[in-house]
Amino acid sequence: MIDNYIEDVFIPDIVLEILTKNRVYENVDLYSDENKILYEVRQSMMESVVRDMAKEMVKDASNRIVNEYLNKRFRSKKEEEYDPLKMVANSLLEQAMRLILKGLVKENMGGLTFEYLIEA
C-alpha cells in the first residue's frame, strides 16, 4: 500500500512541483529575448512530455485494471461457460435429455398411476 502511494501520488506530485518551480518562483521578464524564448520552448517541451507521460500512465493503468477484471471474471466461470464447443454440446445434450425424459415420465407416470389405482 505504501509502495502504491509512493508510485501513484507522491512521485508525480514531486515531479510536477519540480517542473513548475520556474513558473512560480522566477520572473523571466528580466532575461534577454533569447533566454525568454529558450524558457518558453523548454516549458512547452516539458508540458508536452509530462502530458504524454501522463497519458501513457493512464492508458497502462486502465489496461491493467481492465485485464485484471476480465481475467478474474474469466477464471471465476466454469469451463463449460467459456468453451464454445462445450457450450454447444451441453445445449444439445440438454435438449435431447428433456425430450427423452418427457417420454419416460409420461410412460412411468401412467404405469404408476395404474398400479396405485389397482392397490387402492
CORPEDA-V135543 format. One record per residue. N is the residue number from 1. RES is the residue in one letter. PHI is phi in whole degrees, 0 to 359 (* if undefined). OMEGA is omega in whole degrees, -180 to 180 (none if undefined). Layout:
N:RES:PHI:OMEGA ; N:RES:PHI:OMEGA
This chain:
1:M:*:178 ; 2:I:294:179 ; 3:D:298:178 ; 4:N:298:179 ; 5:Y:296:-179 ; 6:I:297:-178 ; 7:E:288:-172 ; 8:D:271:-173 ; 9:V:242:-169 ; 10:F:292:-178 ; 11:I:296:177 ; 12:P:300:178 ; 13:D:296:179 ; 14:I:295:180 ; 15:V:298:179 ; 16:L:296:179 ; 17:E:295:179 ; 18:I:294:-178 ; 19:L:290:-178 ; 20:T:265:-178 ; 21:K:300:-178 ; 22:N:298:180 ; 23:R:294:-175 ; 24:V:274:-170 ; 25:Y:260:-177 ; 26:E:251:176 ; 27:N:255:-176 ; 28:V:276:180 ; 29:D:294:-179 ; 30:L:280:-178 ; 31:Y:279:177 ; 32:S:289:-179 ; 33:D:299:179 ; 34:E:297:179 ; 35:N:293:177 ; 36:K:299:179 ; 37:I:297:179 ; 38:L:300:179 ; 39:Y:294:178 ; 40:E:295:178 ; 41:V:297:179 ; 42:R:300:-180 ; 43:Q:297:-180 ; 44:S:293:177 ; 45:M:295:179 ; 46:M:297:179 ; 47:E:297:-180 ; 48:S:292:178 ; 49:V:294:180 ; 50:V:295:179 ; 51:R:298:179 ; 52:D:296:178 ; 53:M:296:179 ; 54:A:296:177 ; 55:K:300:-180 ; 56:E:297:179 ; 57:M:295:180 ; 58:V:294:178 ; 59:K:298:180 ; 60:D:298:-179 ; 61:A:295:-179 ; 62:S:292:176 ; 63:N:297:-180 ; 64:R:296:-180 ; 65:I:296:-179 ; 66:V:296:180 ; 67:N:297:178 ; 68:E:297:-179 ; 69:Y:296:-179 ; 70:L:294:179 ; 71:N:296:179 ; 72:K:295:179 ; 73:R:293:180 ; 74:F:294:-178 ; 75:R:288:-179 ; 76:S:283:179 ; 77:K:279:174 ; 78:K:285:-178 ; 79:E:298:-179 ; 80:E:293:-175 ; 81:E:280:-179 ; 82:Y:244:175 ; 83:D:258:-175 ; 84:P:299:-179 ; 85:L:296:178 ; 86:K:292:178 ; 87:M:297:179 ; 88:V:294:-180 ; 89:A:298:179 ; 90:N:296:179 ; 91:S:296:179 ; 92:L:296:179 ; 93:L:298:180 ; 94:E:296:179 ; 95:Q:296:180 ; 96:A:295:-180 ; 97:M:296:179 ; 98:R:297:179 ; 99:L:296:-180 ; 100:I:295:-178 ; 101:L:294:178 ; 102:K:300:179 ; 103:G:297:180 ; 104:L:297:-179 ; 105:V:295:180 ; 106:K:298:-180 ; 107:E:297:-176 ; 108:N:291:179 ; 109:M:294:177 ; 110:G:297:179 ; 111:G:294:179 ; 112:L:295:179 ; 113:T:295:179 ; 114:F:298:178 ; 115:E:297:180 ; 116:Y:296:180 ; 117:L:295:179 ; 118:I:294:179 ; 119:E:293:-177 ; 120:A:287:none
